Amino acid sequence: KDSFSSIPVWVKLANVPSELWTKQGLSYVASALGVPLCMDAATTAGNRLSFARVIEMKASSNFPTSYKVRRRNGTLVEVLVQYAWKPSPCCDYRSRRDLWKDLIYNSHIAASFNKCLKVIEVDDLRSVGHFFTWSNKRAGNFAVNKKLDRALANWHWHNSFSYSMAHF
């Protein structure tokens, strides 16, 4: 299974029928796009007439700008969708897969690199954002997963800037 098959996306929904302005109703409306994860505080408190929620969507989704929802009385209403961010076509996980298909993992090089990190006394800096990993897609003891993006810092940096993090 591809590691980038789904992504979390903030969406704002408009034209949601008033009878669906409950936690369950909004989950029903949002589930047409993907798996609902959470709502923003203003929507949860009922202080906003538009609706924002994080939804886990398939990375291959066409990200519709509207879709139809069936009301309790059976009629259909069009819900409008705005995305805070959409992945660009170059971020498509399927195109990245081809970049790594011929990669040969050399444990000697990895061990040498890890030894170097230990000698120069640097460690991974906390990070957030888009993480890219490579996997050989094998199971059990034959599986190899590698983090490709990383930021390193020495102990002085970690002590001086304990809340710092890299944004990818």
C-alpha positions as CSV (number, residue, x, y, z in Angstrom):
1,K,0.0,0.0,0.0
2,D,1.3,3.4,-0.9
3,S,2.4,5.6,2.0
4,F,0.9,8.7,0.5
5,S,-2.5,7.4,-0.5
6,S,-4.4,9.9,1.7
7,I,-3.7,13.4,3.1
8,P,-5.4,15.6,5.7
9,V,-7.0,18.7,4.2
10,W,-8.8,21.7,5.7
11,V,-12.1,22.3,4.0
12,K,-14.8,25.0,4.3
13,L,-18.3,23.9,3.4
14,A,-21.1,26.3,2.5
15,N,-24.8,25.9,1.8
16,V,-25.1,23.1,4.4
17,P,-28.8,22.5,5.3
18,S,-29.7,23.8,8.7
19,E,-31.0,20.4,9.9
20,L,-27.5,19.0,9.3
21,W,-25.7,21.6,11.6
22,T,-25.1,19.0,14.3
23,K,-21.9,17.0,14.9
24,Q,-23.4,13.9,13.3
25,G,-24.9,15.9,10.5
26,L,-21.7,17.7,9.6
27,S,-19.8,14.4,9.7
28,Y,-22.4,13.0,7.3
29,V,-21.9,16.0,4.9
30,A,-18.1,15.9,5.2
31,S,-17.9,12.1,4.7
32,A,-18.8,12.6,1.0
33,L,-15.2,13.9,0.6
34,G,-13.4,11.5,2.8
35,V,-12.9,10.6,6.5
36,P,-13.9,13.5,8.8
37,L,-11.1,14.1,11.4
38,C,-11.9,17.3,13.4
39,M,-13.8,20.7,13.3
40,D,-12.4,24.1,14.1
41,A,-13.5,25.7,17.4
42,A,-15.8,28.4,15.9
43,T,-17.8,25.8,14.1
44,T,-18.0,23.5,17.1
45,A,-19.3,26.3,19.2
46,G,-21.9,27.2,16.6
47,N,-20.4,30.7,16.1
48,R,-20.0,30.4,12.3
49,L,-22.4,29.7,9.4
50,S,-19.7,28.3,7.2
51,F,-18.1,25.1,8.2
52,A,-14.4,24.2,8.5
53,R,-13.1,20.7,9.1
54,V,-10.0,18.6,8.6
55,I,-10.9,15.7,6.3
56,E,-8.6,12.8,5.3
57,M,-8.9,12.6,1.6
58,K,-7.4,10.3,-1.0
59,A,-4.3,12.0,-2.5
60,S,-5.7,11.0,-6.0
61,S,-9.0,12.8,-5.3
62,N,-10.2,15.3,-7.9
63,F,-11.0,17.8,-5.0
64,P,-14.6,18.8,-6.1
65,T,-15.7,22.4,-5.6
66,S,-19.3,21.2,-4.9
67,Y,-21.3,18.0,-4.5
68,K,-24.9,17.0,-3.7
69,V,-26.2,15.9,-0.3
70,R,-29.5,14.3,0.4
71,R,-31.6,16.0,3.0
72,R,-33.9,14.2,5.4
73,N,-36.9,14.9,3.2
74,G,-35.2,13.3,0.3
75,T,-34.3,16.4,-1.7
76,L,-30.8,17.1,-2.9
77,V,-28.9,20.2,-2.0
78,E,-25.6,21.4,-3.5
79,V,-22.8,21.9,-0.9
80,L,-20.0,24.2,-1.9
81,V,-16.4,23.3,-1.0
82,Q,-13.3,25.6,-0.5
83,Y,-9.9,24.1,0.3
84,A,-7.3,25.8,2.4
85,W,-4.7,23.9,0.4
86,K,-4.7,21.3,-2.4
87,P,-1.7,19.2,-3.5
88,S,-0.1,20.3,-6.7
89,P,0.2,17.7,-9.5
90,C,4.0,17.5,-8.8
91,C,3.2,16.3,-5.3
92,D,1.3,13.3,-6.6
93,Y,2.7,10.2,-4.7
94,R,2.4,8.0,-7.8
95,S,4.9,10.2,-9.8
96,R,7.4,10.1,-6.8
97,R,7.2,6.3,-6.7
98,D,9.0,6.1,-10.1
99,L,11.8,8.3,-8.7
100,W,12.8,5.6,-6.2
101,K,12.1,2.3,-8.1
102,D,15.7,1.7,-9.0
103,L,17.2,2.8,-5.7
104,I,19.6,0.3,-4.2
105,Y,19.8,0.5,-0.4
106,N,23.4,0.2,0.8
107,S,23.5,-0.5,4.5
108,H,27.2,0.3,4.7
109,I,26.6,3.9,3.5
110,A,23.7,4.3,6.0
111,A,25.8,2.9,8.8
112,S,28.7,5.3,7.9
113,F,26.3,8.3,7.9
114,N,24.8,7.3,11.2
115,K,28.3,7.0,12.7
116,C,29.2,10.4,11.4
117,L,26.1,11.9,13.1
118,K,27.2,10.3,16.3
119,V,30.8,11.6,16.0
120,I,29.8,15.2,15.2
121,E,27.1,15.0,18.0
122,V,24.0,16.1,16.0
123,D,20.5,14.8,16.3
124,D,17.2,15.2,14.4
125,L,15.4,18.5,15.0
126,R,11.6,18.2,15.6
127,S,9.8,18.8,12.3
128,V,6.4,19.3,10.8
129,G,5.0,19.4,7.3
130,H,5.1,17.1,4.4
131,F,7.4,14.2,5.1
132,F,8.6,12.0,2.3
133,T,9.6,8.5,3.0
134,W,10.9,5.7,0.8
135,S,9.8,2.1,1.2
136,N,10.8,-1.0,-0.6
137,K,7.2,-2.3,0.0
138,R,8.3,-5.6,1.5
139,A,6.9,-7.3,4.6
140,G,8.4,-8.5,7.8
141,N,12.2,-8.5,8.2
142,F,12.7,-7.5,4.6
143,A,10.9,-4.2,5.0
144,V,13.0,-1.0,4.6
145,N,11.4,2.4,5.3
146,K,13.6,5.5,5.2
147,K,12.8,9.1,6.1
148,L,14.2,11.3,3.4
149,D,13.6,14.8,4.8
150,R,15.4,15.7,8.0
151,A,17.0,18.7,9.8
152,L,19.9,18.2,12.2
153,A,21.1,20.2,15.2
154,N,23.7,19.9,17.8
155,W,23.2,19.8,21.6
156,H,23.8,23.6,21.9
157,W,21.0,24.3,19.5
158,H,18.6,21.9,21.2
159,N,19.3,23.6,24.6
160,S,19.2,27.2,23.3
161,F,16.1,26.8,21.1
162,S,14.2,23.9,22.7
163,Y,10.9,24.8,21.0
164,S,12.4,25.1,17.5
165,M,11.3,22.9,14.7
166,A,11.9,22.5,10.9
167,H,8.9,23.2,8.6
168,F,8.9,21.1,5.4
